[in-house]
Amino acid sequence: MEKTNIGKNIFVYPMPVTLLGTKHGETANFMALGWLSRVNGNPPLLVASVNKAHLTNQLLKENKTFSINYPTEDMIGKVDYCGLVSGRKEDKSQLFTIEYGEMEDVPLIKECPLSLECKLVDVYEMPTHNLFIGEIIASYADEKILTRGKPDMSKLKPLLLTMPDNNYWTVKEKVGKAWDIGRGLRK
Ligand SMILES: Cc1cc2nc3c(=O)[nH]c(=O)nc-3n(C[C@H](O)[C@H](O)[C@H](O)COP(=O)(O)O)c2cc1C
């Protein structure tokens, strides 16, 4: 093999950069979250991996509800801050305009063009993290990021993360239609 073995500290590429929101007393807390994935079709389930030391971990277990918010490129500084500073030390709720959808205890970020409302359905134990399985109850999008009612990446311009180089990226362009472009190879 000509490839170089670069070890075990490797990641799923690229990761989304999102803000996980939870109720925190009378206000809200937001943490940067890259370890997020959709894990079931129906019901629509996702998994968020959150370190046991984070305030968010405790709040998720207490509230059993949360939001996933997709920030825009210009929010990069605030997003990074939410990943650097704990809600135990500073109030991060003041960074954003908070609004609510169907669930009154799920803080959503108005400035984020796409937000998901989730109900916690399960928690799995990992050595350093917990896997929080959430059911997506509703999703809210700004009209301007939709094409025929669906989120359009060229309009949403989601932020992406790579590790271990720790960089933020944006999506460049669409290169093909999924579940379609390979049809020609069918026997
Ligand atoms: C871009 C970025 C992505 C992050 N992704 C995760 C993640 O997926 N899981 C995690 O446990 N921590 C992640 N973190 C770290 C937390 O966001 C950070 O420790 C935060 O301060 C925790 O806040 P809290 O204590 O208010 O919950 C990330 C940080 C950054 C900068």
The ligand as an SDF file (V2000), in Angstrom:
LIG
                    3D

 31 33  0  0  0  0  0  0  0  0999 V2000
  -16.4770   24.0560   16.0870 C   0  0  0  0  0  0  0  0  0  0  0  0
  -16.6610   23.3390   17.3900 C   0  0  0  0  0  0  0  0  0  0  0  0
  -17.3580   22.1400   17.4430 C   0  0  0  0  0  0  0  0  0  0  0  0
  -17.5400   21.4660   18.6400 C   0  0  0  0  0  0  0  0  0  0  0  0
  -18.2010   20.2750   18.6430 N   0  0  0  0  0  0  0  0  0  0  0  0
  -18.3880   19.6110   19.8040 C   0  0  0  0  0  0  0  0  0  0  0  0
  -19.0830   18.3810   19.8190 C   0  0  0  0  0  0  0  0  0  0  0  0
  -19.5620   17.8740   18.8050 O   0  0  0  0  0  0  0  0  0  0  0  0
  -19.2370   17.7580   21.0260 N   0  0  0  0  0  0  0  0  0  0  0  0
  -18.7380   18.2710   22.1820 C   0  0  0  0  0  0  0  0  0  0  0  0
  -18.9160   17.6550   23.2380 O   0  0  0  0  0  0  0  0  0  0  0  0
  -18.0820   19.4580   22.2010 N   0  0  0  0  0  0  0  0  0  0  0  0
  -17.9090   20.1470   21.0510 C   0  0  0  0  0  0  0  0  0  0  0  0
  -17.2610   21.3500   21.0490 N   0  0  0  0  0  0  0  0  0  0  0  0
  -16.8530   21.9440   22.3210 C   0  0  0  0  0  0  0  0  0  0  0  0
  -18.0100   22.6510   23.0540 C   0  0  0  0  0  0  0  0  0  0  0  0
  -18.7930   23.4220   22.1530 O   0  0  0  0  0  0  0  0  0  0  0  0
  -17.4400   23.5830   24.1480 C   0  0  0  0  0  0  0  0  0  0  0  0
  -16.7040   22.8530   25.0920 O   0  0  0  0  0  0  0  0  0  0  0  0
  -18.5010   24.4430   24.8320 C   0  0  0  0  0  0  0  0  0  0  0  0
  -17.8420   25.4610   25.5440 O   0  0  0  0  0  0  0  0  0  0  0  0
  -19.4090   23.6800   25.7830 C   0  0  0  0  0  0  0  0  0  0  0  0
  -20.3360   24.6050   26.2770 O   0  0  0  0  0  0  0  0  0  0  0  0
  -21.2710   24.3680   27.5470 P   0  0  0  0  0  0  0  0  0  0  0  0
  -20.3850   24.0220   28.7170 O   0  0  0  0  0  0  0  0  0  0  0  0
  -21.9580   25.6950   27.7060 O   0  0  0  0  0  0  0  0  0  0  0  0
  -22.1880   23.2540   27.2210 O   0  0  0  0  0  0  0  0  0  0  0  0
  -17.0330   22.0190   19.8460 C   0  0  0  0  0  0  0  0  0  0  0  0
  -16.3240   23.2240   19.8030 C   0  0  0  0  0  0  0  0  0  0  0  0
  -16.1210   23.8750   18.5960 C   0  0  0  0  0  0  0  0  0  0  0  0
  -15.3410   25.1640   18.5590 C   0  0  0  0  0  0  0  0  0  0  0  0
  1  2  1  0
  2  3  1  0
  2 30  2  0
  3  4  2  0
  4  5  1  0
  4 28  1  0
  5  6  2  0
  6  7  1  0
  6 13  1  0
  7  8  2  0
  7  9  1  0
  9 10  1  0
 10 11  2  0
 10 12  1  0
 12 13  2  0
 13 14  1  0
 14 15  1  0
 14 28  1  0
 15 16  1  0
 16 17  1  0
 16 18  1  0
 18 19  1  0
 18 20  1  0
 20 21  1  0
 20 22  1  0
 22 23  1  0
 23 24  1  0
 24 25  2  0
 24 26  1  0
 24 27  1  0
 28 29  2  0
 29 30  1  0
 30 31  1  0
M  END
$$$$
